[in-house]
Amino acid sequence: MADWTGLRRVRATLAHTMPDRVPVFFSAVPEVQAAIEAVTGLSIGEFEATVLDVDYLPSYSSYTGPLKQYEDGSHDTFLGVREREQAYASGVYQETVSCPLAMAASIREIEAYPFPEADRFDHPGAVSRMVRMPDKAFVNGYHGIMYYAWQLRGMERFLEDLVIEPDLADALIRKIGDFILEHERRLLEAADRMHADNLVCVNYSDDFGTQNGLLISPDQFRRYFRDPIRRVCDLAHAKGRKVELHSCGAVASLVGDFLEVGVDVLNPVQTGAAGMDAALLKKRYGRQLVFSGGLDIQGCLGKGTADEVERETHRLLDILGESGGYIFGPTHNIQADTPIGNIFRMYAACFEHFGQSSKELRSLEKECAG
């Protein structure tokens, strides 16, 4: 049997065939990464490579332009949105301080707002990481129209625009969509120029769901977001790549629309949200759609016992992993209040499910318990 590299596993999965085991990814907040480094004595990159043998990795195109810093510690993002660190009980997040288009009242104001030039992003740097790791599969992108619209306009105001100011909403969506499309075009050109065939997916990220339902109606998705997302899918497919759509929340009623516009992979399959039943999603869409994620960080992984984590891992692998089409991982960045031993157990259970060794992970879990 030929060796199964991460790239080969992911390619088989994207083709809806079964590799030797399902591919895995890892995603965690900095506090969790630091805790893992303290337990293992490894950098998080070394941990991913040597202990987890992660198959599917992100590579980000960093912004290289100037970013304004303020005396209170806040700063501007590349979109000119002012943010600051906000500490919570178990971690730190970046939160928006001000939305620069909150008071815009005309299409002209929106169209005049300066967006960063596409060549301000270090696409060659992102692709270089892929070239250095030819046996791993990579995904790049992580831009979303609604997410950026919330930052620029304010979440409440933008959601109101969709109903009472459709012309303003159209103008902002068009401007953001053009920016994202050009960003992805430059990325894909760099990947082709540098022969990074292991860039397998372009990621589009927008949270269309809440814990219990949709943030917008299916009709609003079709009216405002379907065509811009289709443009991203068409571009990626023309370059021989797949499209991964990230949407948290209860989005089961939009999955058919995601497929219709050309989405190939759904992440993170938030199984703790209403209607996101793994078995039902696999039955309805498993022949067309690859699923990525699935292990609930809010409940099972974050608050359950290690044995509960193991049982849920096996359940997801049996359901979503049947006949391929599944990339195993958490339903979002693993949060800072998660027992570190649970993280080691989830990946150990995954590898053992396919008859592979997990001695090091089991040993690390015992060290956490001791």
C-alpha positions as a Markdown table, in Angstrom:
| # | Residue | x | y | z |
|---|---|---|---|---|
| 1 | Met | 0.0 | 0.0 | 0.0 |
| 2 | Ala | 1.3 | 3.4 | -0.9 |
| 3 | Asp | 2.0 | 5.9 | 2.0 |
| 4 | Trp | -1.0 | 8.0 | 2.9 |
| 5 | Thr | 0.2 | 11.6 | 3.2 |
| 6 | Gly | -2.1 | 14.4 | 4.6 |
| 7 | Leu | -2.5 | 15.7 | 1.0 |
| 8 | Arg | -3.5 | 12.3 | -0.3 |
| 9 | Arg | -6.0 | 11.8 | 2.5 |
| 10 | Val | -7.7 | 15.1 | 1.9 |
| 11 | Arg | -7.8 | 14.7 | -1.8 |
| 12 | Ala | -9.4 | 11.3 | -1.4 |
| 13 | Thr | -11.9 | 12.8 | 1.0 |
| 14 | Leu | -12.8 | 15.6 | -1.3 |
| 15 | Ala | -13.4 | 13.0 | -4.0 |
| 16 | His | -15.8 | 11.2 | -1.5 |
| 17 | Thr | -13.6 | 8.1 | -1.3 |
| 18 | Met | -12.3 | 6.6 | 2.0 |
| 19 | Pro | -8.6 | 7.0 | 2.9 |
| 20 | Asp | -6.8 | 4.9 | 5.5 |
| 21 | Arg | -8.3 | 7.2 | 8.1 |
| 22 | Val | -10.3 | 10.4 | 8.0 |
| 23 | Pro | -8.0 | 13.5 | 7.7 |
| 24 | Val | -7.9 | 15.8 | 10.8 |
| 25 | Phe | -7.5 | 19.5 | 11.5 |
| 26 | Phe | -6.7 | 21.4 | 14.7 |
| 27 | Ser | -8.0 | 24.8 | 15.7 |
| 28 | Ala | -7.7 | 26.4 | 19.1 |
| 29 | Val | -7.5 | 29.8 | 20.8 |
| 30 | Pro | -4.0 | 31.0 | 21.9 |
| 31 | Glu | -4.7 | 30.1 | 25.5 |
| 32 | Val | -5.2 | 26.5 | 24.6 |
| 33 | Gln | -2.2 | 26.5 | 22.3 |
| 34 | Ala | 0.0 | 27.8 | 25.2 |
| 35 | Ala | -1.4 | 25.1 | 27.5 |
| 36 | Ile | -0.6 | 22.4 | 25.1 |
| 37 | Glu | 2.9 | 23.7 | 24.6 |
| 38 | Ala | 3.4 | 23.7 | 28.4 |
| 39 | Val | 2.3 | 20.1 | 28.6 |
| 40 | Thr | 4.2 | 18.7 | 25.6 |
| 41 | Gly | 7.3 | 20.9 | 25.6 |
| 42 | Leu | 6.6 | 21.4 | 21.9 |
| 43 | Ser | 5.7 | 24.4 | 19.8 |
| 44 | Ile | 2.1 | 24.2 | 18.5 |
| 45 | Gly | 3.4 | 23.7 | 15.0 |
| 46 | Glu | 5.6 | 20.8 | 16.2 |
| 47 | Phe | 2.6 | 19.3 | 18.1 |
| 48 | Glu | 0.5 | 19.4 | 15.0 |
| 49 | Ala | 3.1 | 17.9 | 12.9 |
| 50 | Thr | 4.6 | 15.2 | 15.1 |
| 51 | Val | 1.8 | 14.2 | 17.6 |
| 52 | Leu | -1.4 | 14.9 | 15.7 |
| 53 | Asp | 0.0 | 14.5 | 12.2 |
| 54 | Val | -2.6 | 17.1 | 11.1 |
| 55 | Asp | -3.6 | 16.7 | 7.4 |
| 56 | Tyr | -5.5 | 19.9 | 6.7 |
| 57 | Leu | -3.9 | 23.3 | 7.5 |
| 58 | Pro | -4.8 | 26.9 | 7.1 |
| 59 | Ser | -2.3 | 29.4 | 5.6 |
| 60 | Tyr | -3.1 | 33.1 | 5.9 |
| 61 | Ser | -2.2 | 35.9 | 3.6 |
| 62 | Ser | -0.9 | 38.6 | 6.0 |
| 63 | Tyr | -1.7 | 42.3 | 5.5 |
| 64 | Thr | 1.5 | 44.2 | 4.9 |
| 65 | Gly | 0.2 | 47.8 | 5.0 |
| 66 | Pro | 0.3 | 50.2 | 7.9 |
| 67 | Leu | -2.3 | 49.8 | 10.7 |
| 68 | Lys | -3.0 | 52.7 | 13.0 |
| 69 | Gln | -2.4 | 52.2 | 16.7 |
| 70 | Tyr | -4.1 | 54.2 | 19.5 |
| 71 | Glu | -2.9 | 55.3 | 22.9 |
| 72 | Asp | -5.7 | 53.2 | 24.6 |
| 73 | Gly | -4.2 | 50.0 | 23.1 |
| 74 | Ser | -6.8 | 49.7 | 20.4 |
| 75 | His | -5.9 | 49.5 | 16.7 |
| 76 | Asp | -7.3 | 49.6 | 13.2 |
| 77 | Thr | -7.8 | 46.4 | 11.1 |
| 78 | Phe | -6.9 | 46.4 | 7.4 |
| 79 | Leu | -10.5 | 47.5 | 6.8 |
| 80 | Gly | -10.1 | 50.6 | 9.0 |
| 81 | Val | -12.3 | 49.1 | 11.8 |
| 82 | Arg | -11.1 | 50.0 | 15.2 |
| 83 | Glu | -10.7 | 47.0 | 17.6 |
| 84 | Arg | -9.3 | 46.3 | 21.0 |
| 85 | Glu | -8.6 | 43.3 | 23.2 |
| 86 | Gln | -11.4 | 42.4 | 25.5 |
| 87 | Ala | -10.7 | 39.9 | 28.4 |
| 88 | Tyr | -13.4 | 37.5 | 29.4 |
| 89 | Ala | -13.5 | 34.9 | 32.2 |
| 90 | Ser | -11.5 | 32.3 | 30.2 |
| 91 | Gly | -9.8 | 34.2 | 27.4 |
| 92 | Val | -9.2 | 37.3 | 25.3 |
| 93 | Tyr | -11.0 | 38.3 | 22.0 |
| 94 | Gln | -10.7 | 41.2 | 19.6 |
| 95 | Glu | -13.9 | 43.3 | 19.8 |
| 96 | Thr | -15.0 | 46.2 | 17.6 |
| 97 | Val | -14.8 | 49.7 | 19.1 |
| 98 | Ser | -16.3 | 51.7 | 16.2 |
| 99 | Cys | -17.7 | 50.9 | 12.8 |
| 100 | Pro | -16.5 | 53.5 | 10.2 |
| 101 | Leu | -19.6 | 53.2 | 7.9 |
| 102 | Ala | -22.2 | 53.2 | 10.8 |
| 103 | Met | -23.5 | 56.7 | 9.8 |
| 104 | Ala | -23.2 | 56.3 | 6.0 |
| 105 | Ala | -26.5 | 57.4 | 4.5 |
| 106 | Ser | -25.8 | 57.2 | 0.8 |
| 107 | Ile | -24.4 | 54.8 | -1.8 |
| 108 | Arg | -21.8 | 57.4 | -2.7 |
| 109 | Glu | -20.4 | 57.3 | 0.9 |
| 110 | Ile | -20.1 | 53.5 | 0.7 |
| 111 | Glu | -18.5 | 53.5 | -2.7 |
| 112 | Ala | -16.0 | 56.2 | -1.6 |
| 113 | Tyr | -14.8 | 54.2 | 1.4 |
| 114 | Pro | -11.2 | 53.1 | 0.9 |
| 115 | Phe | -10.5 | 49.4 | 0.8 |
| 116 | Pro | -7.0 | 48.0 | 0.9 |
| 117 | Glu | -5.3 | 47.2 | -2.3 |
| 118 | Ala | -5.1 | 43.5 | -3.2 |
| 119 | Asp | -1.3 | 43.7 | -3.4 |
| 120 | Arg | -1.1 | 44.7 | 0.2 |
| 121 | Phe | -1.5 | 41.1 | 1.2 |
| 122 | Asp | 1.5 | 38.7 | 1.3 |
| 123 | His | 0.1 | 35.9 | -0.9 |
| 124 | Pro | 3.6 | 34.6 | -1.8 |
| 125 | Gly | 4.4 | 34.3 | 1.9 |
| 126 | Ala | 1.2 | 32.3 | 2.5 |
| 127 | Val | 2.0 | 30.1 | -0.5 |
| 128 | Ser | 5.6 | 29.6 | 0.6 |
| 129 | Arg | 4.4 | 27.8 | 3.7 |
| 130 | Met | 2.5 | 25.4 | 1.4 |
| 131 | Val | 5.5 | 24.8 | -0.8 |
| 132 | Arg | 7.6 | 24.0 | 2.3 |
| 133 | Met | 5.0 | 21.3 | 3.4 |
| 134 | Pro | 4.1 | 19.5 | 0.1 |
| 135 | Asp | 2.6 | 16.5 | 1.8 |
| 136 | Lys | 0.0 | 18.6 | 3.7 |
| 137 | Ala | -3.3 | 20.0 | 2.3 |
| 138 | Phe | -3.9 | 23.7 | 2.7 |
| 139 | Val | -6.9 | 26.0 | 2.8 |
| 140 | Asn | -6.7 | 29.8 | 2.5 |
| 141 | Gly | -9.2 | 32.7 | 2.4 |
| 142 | Tyr | -11.3 | 33.3 | 5.5 |
| 143 | His | -13.2 | 36.3 | 4.2 |
| 144 | Gly | -16.9 | 36.9 | 4.4 |
| 145 | Ile | -19.2 | 39.6 | 3.1 |
| 146 | Met | -21.6 | 39.6 | 6.0 |
| 147 | Tyr | -18.8 | 39.5 | 8.6 |
| 148 | Tyr | -17.1 | 42.5 | 7.1 |
| 149 | Ala | -20.4 | 44.3 | 6.6 |
| 150 | Trp | -21.0 | 43.9 | 10.4 |
| 151 | Gln | -17.6 | 45.3 | 11.2 |
| 152 | Leu | -18.0 | 48.3 | 8.8 |
| 153 | Arg | -21.6 | 49.1 | 9.3 |
| 154 | Gly | -22.5 | 47.5 | 12.6 |
| 155 | Met | -24.3 | 44.2 | 12.9 |
| 156 | Glu | -27.7 | 45.6 | 13.9 |
| 157 | Arg | -27.6 | 48.4 | 11.3 |
| 158 | Phe | -26.6 | 46.1 | 8.5 |
| 159 | Leu | -29.3 | 43.6 | 9.3 |
| 160 | Glu | -31.8 | 46.5 | 9.2 |
| 161 | Asp | -30.3 | 47.5 | 5.8 |
| 162 | Leu | -31.3 | 44.2 | 4.4 |
| 163 | Val | -34.9 | 45.0 | 5.1 |
| 164 | Ile | -35.3 | 48.8 | 4.9 |
| 165 | Glu | -32.2 | 50.0 | 2.9 |
| 166 | Pro | -31.7 | 47.4 | 0.3 |
| 167 | Asp | -29.8 | 49.8 | -2.0 |
| 168 | Leu | -27.2 | 50.6 | 0.7 |
| 169 | Ala | -27.0 | 46.9 | 1.5 |
| 170 | Asp | -26.4 | 46.1 | -2.2 |
| 171 | Ala | -23.7 | 48.7 | -2.5 |
| 172 | Leu | -21.8 | 47.5 | 0.6 |
| 173 | Ile | -22.1 | 43.8 | -0.4 |
| 174 | Arg | -20.9 | 44.6 | -3.9 |
| 175 | Lys | -17.9 | 46.5 | -2.6 |
| 176 | Ile | -16.9 | 43.8 | -0.2 |
| 177 | Gly | -17.6 | 41.0 | -2.7 |
| 178 | Asp | -15.3 | 42.7 | -5.3 |
| 179 | Phe | -12.6 | 43.0 | -2.7 |
| 180 | Ile | -12.8 | 39.3 | -1.7 |
| 181 | Leu | -12.9 | 38.1 | -5.3 |
| 182 | Glu | -9.8 | 40.0 | -6.2 |
| 183 | His | -8.0 | 38.8 | -3.0 |
| 184 | Glu | -8.8 | 35.2 | -3.9 |
| 185 | Arg | -7.7 | 35.8 | -7.5 |
| 186 | Arg | -4.3 | 37.1 | -6.4 |
| 187 | Leu | -3.9 | 34.2 | -4.0 |
| 188 | Leu | -4.7 | 31.6 | -6.7 |
| 189 | Glu | -2.4 | 33.2 | -9.2 |
| 190 | Ala | 0.4 | 33.1 | -6.6 |
| 191 | Ala | -0.3 | 29.4 | -5.9 |
| 192 | Asp | -0.2 | 28.6 | -9.6 |
| 193 | Arg | 2.9 | 30.6 | -10.1 |
| 194 | Met | 4.7 | 28.9 | -7.2 |
| 195 | His | 3.3 | 25.4 | -8.1 |
| 196 | Ala | 1.4 | 25.0 | -4.8 |
| 197 | Asp | -0.9 | 22.2 | -5.9 |
| 198 | Asn | -1.5 | 21.3 | -2.3 |
| 199 | Leu | -3.7 | 24.4 | -1.9 |
| 200 | Val | -6.9 | 22.4 | -2.2 |
| 201 | Cys | -9.5 | 24.7 | -0.9 |
| 202 | Val | -10.5 | 28.4 | -0.8 |
| 203 | Asn | -12.4 | 29.2 | 2.4 |
| 204 | Tyr | -15.4 | 31.6 | 2.5 |
| 205 | Ser | -16.5 | 32.5 | 6.0 |
| 206 | Asp | -19.8 | 33.9 | 7.1 |
| 207 | Asp | -22.0 | 33.0 | 10.1 |
| 208 | Phe | -25.5 | 32.7 | 8.8 |
| 209 | Gly | -26.8 | 30.9 | 11.8 |
| 210 | Thr | -27.4 | 31.3 | 15.5 |
| 211 | Gln | -27.7 | 28.6 | 18.1 |
| 212 | Asn | -31.4 | 28.1 | 17.4 |
| 213 | Gly | -32.0 | 29.3 | 13.8 |
| 214 | Leu | -30.9 | 31.6 | 11.0 |
| 215 | Leu | -29.7 | 35.2 | 11.3 |
| 216 | Ile | -31.3 | 36.0 | 8.0 |
| 217 | Ser | -34.1 | 34.3 | 6.1 |
| 218 | Pro | -33.4 | 31.9 | 3.2 |
| 219 | Asp | -35.0 | 34.5 | 0.9 |
| 220 | Gln | -32.5 | 37.1 | 2.1 |
| 221 | Phe | -29.6 | 34.7 | 1.5 |
| 222 | Arg | -30.8 | 34.2 | -2.1 |
| 223 | Arg | -31.4 | 37.9 | -2.6 |
| 224 | Tyr | -28.1 | 39.2 | -1.3 |
| 225 | Phe | -25.5 | 36.5 | -0.8 |
| 226 | Arg | -26.0 | 33.7 | -3.3 |
| 227 | Asp | -24.5 | 35.4 | -6.4 |
| 228 | Pro | -21.4 | 36.9 | -4.6 |
| 229 | Ile | -20.6 | 33.5 | -3.1 |
| 230 | Arg | -21.2 | 31.8 | -6.4 |
| 231 | Arg | -18.5 | 34.1 | -7.9 |
| 232 | Val | -16.0 | 32.9 | -5.4 |
| 233 | Cys | -16.9 | 29.3 | -6.1 |
| 234 | Asp | -16.7 | 29.8 | -9.9 |
| 235 | Leu | -13.2 | 31.4 | -9.5 |
| 236 | Ala | -11.9 | 28.6 | -7.3 |
| 237 | His | -13.3 | 25.8 | -9.5 |
| 238 | Ala | -11.8 | 27.4 | -12.6 |
| 239 | Lys | -8.5 | 27.1 | -10.9 |
| 240 | Gly | -9.0 | 23.5 | -9.9 |
| 241 | Arg | -9.7 | 24.1 | -6.2 |
| 242 | Lys | -12.7 | 23.3 | -4.0 |
| 243 | Val | -14.6 | 25.8 | -1.8 |
| 244 | Glu | -15.0 | 25.4 | 1.9 |
| 245 | Leu | -17.8 | 27.4 | 3.4 |
| 246 | His | -17.6 | 28.2 | 7.2 |
| 247 | Ser | -20.8 | 29.0 | 8.9 |
| 248 | Cys | -21.5 | 28.5 | 12.5 |
| 249 | Gly | -25.0 | 27.9 | 13.8 |
| 250 | Ala | -28.2 | 26.3 | 12.8 |
| 251 | Val | -27.8 | 26.4 | 9.0 |
| 252 | Ala | -29.4 | 23.1 | 8.0 |
| 253 | Ser | -32.1 | 25.0 | 6.0 |
| 254 | Leu | -29.4 | 26.7 | 3.9 |
| 255 | Val | -27.3 | 23.7 | 3.0 |
| 256 | Gly | -29.2 | 23.1 | -0.2 |
| 257 | Asp | -28.5 | 26.7 | -1.2 |
| 258 | Phe | -24.8 | 26.3 | -0.4 |
| 259 | Leu | -24.6 | 23.3 | -2.7 |
| 260 | Glu | -26.5 | 25.2 | -5.4 |
| 261 | Val | -23.9 | 28.0 | -5.5 |
| 262 | Gly | -21.0 | 25.5 | -5.7 |
| 263 | Val | -19.8 | 24.9 | -2.1 |
| 264 | Asp | -17.9 | 21.6 | -1.7 |
| 265 | Val | -17.1 | 21.5 | 2.0 |
| 266 | Leu | -19.2 | 22.6 | 5.0 |
| 267 | Asn | -17.4 | 23.7 | 8.1 |
| 268 | Pro | -17.8 | 23.4 | 11.1 |
| 269 | Val | -21.0 | 21.3 | 11.2 |
| 270 | Gln | -22.1 | 22.7 | 14.6 |
| 271 | Thr | -23.8 | 19.6 | 15.9 |
| 272 | Gly | -24.9 | 21.4 | 19.1 |
| 273 | Ala | -27.1 | 23.9 | 17.2 |
| 274 | Ala | -30.7 | 23.3 | 16.4 |
| 275 | Gly | -31.3 | 21.0 | 13.4 |
| 276 | Met | -27.7 | 20.2 | 12.8 |
| 277 | Asp | -28.1 | 16.5 | 13.2 |
| 278 | Ala | -25.1 | 14.7 | 11.8 |
| 279 | Ala | -27.0 | 11.6 | 10.6 |
| 280 | Leu | -29.7 | 13.7 | 8.8 |
| 281 | Leu | -27.1 | 15.9 | 7.2 |
| 282 | Lys | -25.1 | 12.9 | 6.0 |
| 283 | Lys | -28.2 | 11.2 | 4.6 |
| 284 | Arg | -29.4 | 14.2 | 2.7 |
| 285 | Tyr | -26.2 | 15.7 | 1.5 |
| 286 | Gly | -23.4 | 13.3 | 2.0 |
| 287 | Arg | -23.0 | 12.3 | -1.6 |
| 288 | Gln | -22.4 | 15.9 | -2.7 |
| 289 | Leu | -21.0 | 17.6 | 0.3 |
| 290 | Val | -17.8 | 17.0 | 2.4 |
| 291 | Phe | -18.3 | 17.7 | 6.1 |
| 292 | Ser | -15.5 | 19.3 | 8.3 |
| 293 | Gly | -15.6 | 19.6 | 12.1 |
| 294 | Gly | -18.4 | 18.1 | 14.1 |
| 295 | Leu | -17.1 | 17.7 | 17.6 |
| 296 | Asp | -19.1 | 20.2 | 19.7 |
| 297 | Ile | -16.8 | 22.6 | 21.6 |
| 298 | Gln | -19.6 | 24.1 | 23.7 |
| 299 | Gly | -20.9 | 20.9 | 25.2 |
| 300 | Cys | -19.1 | 17.6 | 24.8 |
| 301 | Leu | -15.5 | 18.7 | 24.3 |
| 302 | Gly | -15.6 | 21.7 | 26.6 |
| 303 | Lys | -17.8 | 20.3 | 29.4 |
| 304 | Gly | -17.9 | 16.5 | 29.0 |
| 305 | Thr | -15.7 | 13.8 | 30.4 |
| 306 | Ala | -12.9 | 12.3 | 28.4 |
| 307 | Asp | -15.0 | 9.1 | 28.0 |
| 308 | Glu | -17.9 | 11.2 | 26.6 |
| 309 | Val | -15.5 | 12.8 | 24.2 |
| 310 | Glu | -14.3 | 9.4 | 23.0 |
| 311 | Arg | -17.9 | 8.1 | 22.5 |
| 312 | Glu | -18.9 | 11.2 | 20.6 |
| 313 | Thr | -15.8 | 11.0 | 18.4 |
| 314 | His | -16.6 | 7.4 | 17.4 |
| 315 | Arg | -20.2 | 8.3 | 16.8 |
| 316 | Leu | -19.3 | 11.1 | 14.4 |
| 317 | Leu | -16.7 | 9.0 | 12.6 |
| 318 | Asp | -19.3 | 6.2 | 12.1 |
| 319 | Ile | -21.9 | 8.7 | 10.7 |
| 320 | Leu | -20.0 | 11.5 | 8.9 |
| 321 | Gly | -17.0 | 9.3 | 8.1 |
| 322 | Glu | -19.0 | 6.5 | 6.4 |
| 323 | Ser | -17.6 | 6.0 | 2.9 |
| 324 | Gly | -15.4 | 9.1 | 3.1 |
| 325 | Gly | -16.3 | 12.8 | 2.8 |
| 326 | Tyr | -15.4 | 13.8 | 6.3 |
| 327 | Ile | -12.6 | 15.9 | 7.8 |
| 328 | Phe | -12.5 | 15.4 | 11.6 |
| 329 | Gly | -12.1 | 18.4 | 14.0 |
| 330 | Pro | -13.8 | 20.7 | 16.5 |
| 331 | Thr | -16.8 | 22.9 | 15.7 |
| 332 | His | -14.8 | 26.0 | 16.2 |
| 333 | Asn | -11.6 | 27.2 | 17.8 |
| 334 | Ile | -11.2 | 25.1 | 21.0 |
| 335 | Gln | -11.9 | 27.5 | 23.9 |
| 336 | Ala | -9.7 | 28.3 | 26.8 |
| 337 | Asp | -11.9 | 26.6 | 29.4 |
| 338 | Thr | -11.6 | 23.2 | 27.7 |
| 339 | Pro | -9.9 | 20.4 | 29.6 |
| 340 | Ile | -6.6 | 19.8 | 27.8 |
| 341 | Gly | -6.9 | 16.1 | 28.4 |
| 342 | Asn | -10.2 | 16.1 | 26.4 |
| 343 | Ile | -8.3 | 17.4 | 23.4 |
| 344 | Phe | -5.7 | 14.6 | 23.6 |
| 345 | Arg | -8.5 | 12.1 | 24.0 |
| 346 | Met | -10.5 | 13.3 | 20.9 |
| 347 | Tyr | -7.6 | 12.8 | 18.6 |
| 348 | Ala | -6.5 | 9.5 | 20.2 |
| 349 | Ala | -10.0 | 8.1 | 19.8 |
| 350 | Cys | -10.0 | 9.2 | 16.1 |
| 351 | Phe | -6.7 | 7.4 | 15.4 |
| 352 | Glu | -7.7 | 4.3 | 17.3 |
| 353 | His | -11.0 | 4.2 | 15.4 |
| 354 | Phe | -9.0 | 3.3 | 12.3 |
| 355 | Gly | -6.6 | 1.0 | 14.1 |
| 356 | Gln | -3.7 | 3.5 | 14.4 |
| 357 | Ser | -1.5 | 4.1 | 17.4 |
| 358 | Ser | -2.2 | 6.9 | 19.9 |
| 359 | Lys | 0.2 | 6.0 | 22.6 |
| 360 | Glu | 1.7 | 9.5 | 22.9 |
| 361 | Leu | -1.7 | 11.1 | 23.1 |
| 362 | Arg | -2.9 | 8.7 | 25.7 |
| 363 | Ser | 0.3 | 9.3 | 27.7 |
| 364 | Leu | -0.2 | 13.1 | 27.5 |
| 365 | Glu | -3.8 | 12.7 | 28.7 |
| 366 | Lys | -2.6 | 10.8 | 31.7 |
| 367 | Glu | -0.1 | 13.5 | 32.4 |
| 368 | Cys | -2.9 | 16.0 | 32.5 |
| 369 | Ala | -5.0 | 13.8 | 34.8 |
| 370 | Gly | -2.1 | 13.2 | 37.1 |
